[in-house]
């Protein structure tokens, strides 16, 4: 029996990359997983794969994280199906043109909408039920770009700094409520999002490495809150 048997987790951005790996890892530990992303075909494939494994149940829900109503319905459907939400993984993200000199305002807006507003919408939707139960865990996937800024990452880094600020403030807001918050900052991970980025002489992390960090955080005793995890390639 897995460490998360009977738990339910929502994973946003679950159709590929880190989100897909997190969903598989949590399901492997016995958690029912609610898969959220815009690409429903990919979600359905993952839903079928997990359900066939018979270790956990999966539910795919097409969700656009920049639409508050979509995110609210995501949480409502998860609760209707599984009874409650124990873990919410804010993973959906955009990495677009991030220099200010580029003047690509629309690409900046996409990052701000998904990376910041989407995170806030997710927290807002799931937090009331967690507070009512005095139990739950919110995982925010940030980035090492939220720790360091390069000349090419200005706007993207700003959004990930914001995720870290949200995580830090929320953890303080929720002290002694029973609801935990963990911020995870990955280095360069080998996913479609990072194609063409990063140094060619340094091995990128695997998405599964980040998924294992999530499992580590959510399987600690209920009185332990792992606030911050940074995962970098050697």
Secondary structure, 3 states (H helix, E strand, C coil): CCCCCCCEEEEECCCCHHHHHHHHHHHHCCCEEEEEECCHHHHHHHHHHHHHHCCCCEEEEECCCCCHHHHHHHHHHHHHHHCCCCEEEECCCCCCCCCCCCCCHHHHHHHHHHHHHHHHHHHHHHHHHHHHHCCEEEEEECCHHHCCCCCCCHHHHHHHHHHHHHHHHHHHHCCCCCEEEEEEEECCECCHHHCCCCCCCCCCECHHHHHHHHHHHHCCCCCCCCCEEEECCC
